[in-house]
Amino acid sequence: FACLGGSGGDVNDVGPGRDSAQKSAVPGHVMAEEVVREAAALIARSISPLTKILKITVAGLERSLIPCFDNALGNSKLAMVRGWTSPCGMYVYDGRGTNLQPDAPGGGNCPPAFLAGVGAVGGIRLLVQSDAELIDSRWEYSSAGSLQTIRGLIGSKKGCCLGVETAEDGQLVAWVLQYLDGSIGMLWCECDHRRSGLAGSLLSVATERCLKSGGDGFAYAHVVEGNRPSEGLFRKLGWKQASSADWVGYSGRFAALT
């Protein structure tokens, strides 16, 4: 898991990330709870005591570990309380058994300057900083610091922050980003362009790029539970749900030092 949008809204990659997430899959909760306490301590150390009011979002937390994280943050100098929980599933694609096939209408060649074509609509390109405000305006977790978070992800040069641009007027109509922990997220298609195969094409290209650049042979994503279109799309392209990966929001103040 990773911590997104800390006290100042920056991307704080202070969570254990992939290596420790794999550790927490070891049978028994002893190792997992140690990882959670370690993450809470890192969060506490990373935030300036001059900050009066704190808001932190923890992304991709296995559901059974949430009470442990509650206790760890609540008993730290931050004295933080969980304010909200967004149940999500962790979906994994390992490249076996399914060939990713872009599902856009019309076929066609890839236009110049694009990574891939999407029929007569336009093409898939890397996201740039000027795309950040539109993406932030559509994001479910948009907040005071989320625009800076999105800009940080686009600027990270991971290569899986992609968008669909129309050939006719150059408008960005769909996108997907990659978080600092490597997971794919923020998949979105504008209402007027839904049910046209754009999201499938975009996710296919992003998945292939993640597989090639990740080095560990798989790609993974957090999908909000109950979002049936997204869940169906991931499954259609060969992704499988491996576990829960909830997003959790905390707020609080520095506890008085004694």
Helices and strands as residue ranges (DSSP letters): E 2-4, E 11-12, H 17-23, H 29-46, E 54-61, G 63-65, H 66-74, E 80-86, E 88-93, E 116-117, E 122-126, G 129-131, H 132-138, H 146-155, E 162-166, E 172-178, E 184-189, G 191-193, H 198-214, E 219-224, H 228-236, E 240-244, E 246-252
